[in-house]
């Protein structure tokens, strides 16, 4: 099968409006979680979240801004950056060899809510209501803008969406169906309904008095995740194609594993078998033995149950030697964008030889017993990194990035 490399990255996140700014904020250990300034939030159990650092509307003229939902705008902003970062503005890809795999967990929810209010008050809706709310919207917007003709694929795997989109994009290249794939995920659903819904599941932190301390993966005092929004996009490329045009390569996507729990809609299997299956498949797919994995960029949401199940799976499949970090401690949980945005961090760790710190790990849960980077970034060789992602419905994805 053909080798897959990463030649471009782009991001729109609560930490920054672009990928370099996002990466620097991770290294600086700067939290993006804050109190929501909206009146509608004041009656909720959770009144904190991590909103986009930069308004995506700044990238669109007034007419364009009306056409797209916030999640589509975030996906387009990240895509444009990744495309330019890969050098493809000046070196276009044959359209029939270009594909898109971009997913979203909850789609255009804010448009649904806004248009429902408009319909009730003015008895009309926008002509763009359908295209702004369809689940394939982000992928379609990206594919149309780039003129992709090798397939526009939309992935919906809850919080594993971004990572599964990357895994699917890699397969398109490995099996010869595309030379370049724009892959990633986006979500932007911070709203009264979303916060109330996740709150009803007791999934969100209620640490309203200390927002920057609310996202606490692996800490004994964790009480749930913090809702965030954003988009992350990787340009995946067949290695010979990248070499022929002299492209800069960040990392190689060596392997991917996808599994499902078949257990519960919101809770992971207590034994972590599904999570372990995804890791095992990724290792086999990449021809990599556990001892080679130097670093795990963990899913680690800060929920009381899920964090330690993931740790147990890591220890069972990989061992006790990898160095861990949890990016969600800084920018919250970006839902369908999480795996893609965190994959950008994993790729930069391989490329730059540095691992960003985890915030708020003041009182580690008993049984953690793994080396977690805290306080400041750790500089070290990272020849292989494992990126893990899990989602409601028991969706599990593991990605392996290595030095090119």
Rosetta blueprint (number, residue, H / E / L):
1 X L
2 X L
3 X L
4 X E
5 X E
6 X E
7 X E
8 X E
9 X E
10 X E
11 X E
12 X E
13 X L
14 X L
15 X L
16 X L
17 X L
18 X L
19 X H
20 X H
21 X H
22 X H
23 X H
24 X H
25 X H
26 X H
27 X H
28 X H
29 X L
30 X L
31 X L
32 X L
33 X L
34 X E
35 X E
36 X L
37 X L
38 X L
39 X H
40 X H
41 X H
42 X L
43 X L
44 X L
45 X L
46 X L
47 X L
48 X E
49 X E
50 X E
51 X L
52 X L
53 X L
54 X L
55 X L
56 X H
57 X H
58 X H
59 X H
60 X L
61 X L
62 X H
63 X H
64 X H
65 X H
66 X H
67 X H
68 X L
69 X L
70 X H
71 X H
72 X H
73 X H
74 X H
75 X H
76 X H
77 X H
78 X H
79 X H
80 X H
81 X H
82 X H
83 X H
84 X H
85 X H
86 X L
87 X L
88 X L
89 X L
90 X L
91 X L
92 X L
93 X L
94 X L
95 X H
96 X H
97 X H
98 X E
99 X E
100 X E
101 X E
102 X E
103 X E
104 X E
105 X L
106 X L
107 X L
108 X L
109 X H
110 X H
111 X H
112 X H
113 X H
114 X H
115 X H
116 X H
117 X H
118 X H
119 X H
120 X H
121 X H
122 X H
123 X L
124 X L
125 X L
126 X L
127 X L
128 X L
129 X H
130 X H
131 X H
132 X H
133 X H
134 X L
135 X L
136 X L
137 X H
138 X H
139 X H
140 X H
141 X H
142 X H
143 X H
144 X H
145 X H
146 X H
147 X L
148 X L
149 X L
150 X L
151 X L
152 X E
153 X E
154 X L
155 X L
156 X L
157 X L
158 X H
159 X H
160 X H
161 X H
162 X H
163 X H
164 X H
165 X H
166 X H
167 X H
168 X H
169 X H
170 X H
171 X H
172 X H
173 X H
174 X H
175 X L
176 X L
177 X L
178 X L
179 X L
180 X E
181 X E
182 X E
183 X E
184 X E
185 X E
186 X E
187 X E
188 X L
189 X L
190 X L
191 X L
192 X H
193 X H
194 X H
195 X H
196 X H
197 X H
198 X H
199 X H
200 X H
201 X L
202 X L
203 X L
204 X E
205 X L
206 X L
207 X L
208 X L
209 X L
210 X L
211 X H
212 X H
213 X H
214 X L
215 X L
216 X L
217 X L
218 X L
219 X E
220 X L
221 X L
222 X L
223 X L
224 X L
225 X E
226 X L
227 X E
228 X E
229 X L
230 X E
231 X E
232 X E
233 X E
234 X E
235 X E
236 X E
237 X E
238 X E
239 X H
240 X H
241 X H
242 X H
243 X H
244 X H
245 X L
246 X L
247 X L
248 X L
249 X L
250 X L
251 X E
252 X E
253 X E
254 X E
255 X E
256 X E
257 X E
258 X E
259 X E
260 X E
261 X L
262 X L
263 X L
264 X L
265 X L
266 X L
267 X L
268 X L
269 X L
270 X L
271 X L
272 X L
273 X H
274 X H
275 X H
276 X H
277 X H
278 X H
279 X H
280 X H
281 X H
282 X H
283 X H
284 X H
285 X H
286 X H
287 X L
288 X L
289 X L
290 X H
291 X H
292 X H
293 X L
294 X L
295 X E
296 X E
297 X E
298 X L
299 X L
300 X L
301 X L
302 X L
303 X L
304 X L
305 X L
306 X H
307 X H
308 X H
309 X H
310 X H
311 X H
312 X H
313 X H
314 X H
315 X H
316 X H
317 X H
318 X L
319 X L
320 X L
321 X L
322 X L
323 X E
324 X E
325 X E
326 X L
327 X L
328 X H
329 X H
330 X H
331 X H
332 X L
333 X E
334 X L
335 X H
336 X H
337 X H
338 X H
339 X H
340 X H
341 X H
342 X H
343 X H
344 X H
345 X H
346 X H
347 X H
348 X H
349 X H
350 X H
351 X H
352 X H
353 X L
354 X E
355 X E
356 X L
357 X L
358 X E
359 X L
360 X L
361 X L
362 X L
363 X L
364 X E
365 X L
366 X L
367 X L
368 X L
369 X L
370 X L
371 X E
372 X E
373 X L
374 X E
375 X L
376 X L
377 X L
378 X E
379 X E
380 X L
381 X L
382 X L
383 X L
384 X E
385 X E
386 X E
387 X E
388 X E
389 X E
390 X E
391 X E
392 X L
393 X L
394 X L
395 X E
396 X E
397 X E
398 X E
399 X E
400 X E
401 X E
402 X E
403 X L
404 X L
